[in-house]
Amino acid sequence: MALRAGLDELRRQSRRSRYERLLSFVRSTPSPSTPEQLHSAAEQQERVRSILNTLPQRQAEFLVLRSHGFSYDEIALTLNLNPSSIGTLLSRAQQSFREEFIERYGHE
């Protein structure tokens, strides 16, 4: 049991570092100015991160890249995939994210 927990934690850390590397390629958004906005933004970011960590790695990569304005061709090039398959794969990733979000947080 402890071995499994340790392996799960190592996988979680590995996924997080991959996502952070992906995010380093894009510009950051303007930061909120009030404490309430900062808290709300941090809360939303944590929700998104927690859901991305539950998705398969490839789906999370699609969503992160697309959310930062990458075109289908750029996503295909980054992930070494055929550009014609990106639309379908991205749609599946979005659906998985949506389902997980609704399951955890309801409709918002």
C-alpha positions, 0 to 999 in steps of 0.5 A: 500500500505504501509503495503504491502511494509512493508511486502515485505521488511520483507520477503526480509530480512527473505530470505536474512538471510536464504541464509546467514545461508546456506552460513555459512556452506560452505567455502568462495572462495578466494577474488579478489586482484585488485580493478577492480576484487573486483568491478566486483565480488561485481557486480556479487554477487549482480546480483545473490542475486537479482535473488535468491530473486525473485525465490521461497525459495526452488529453491534458497536453491537448487542453493545455496547448489549445487553451494557450492558443496553439493551432491544430498544426502546432499541437500536432507538431508539438505532440508528434501527431497527424494534424488531421487527428487533432480535432477528434482527439481534442474534442474527446479531451474537452469532453473528458474534462467537462465530465470530470468538472461537472462531477466534481463541481457541478454546473458553474 
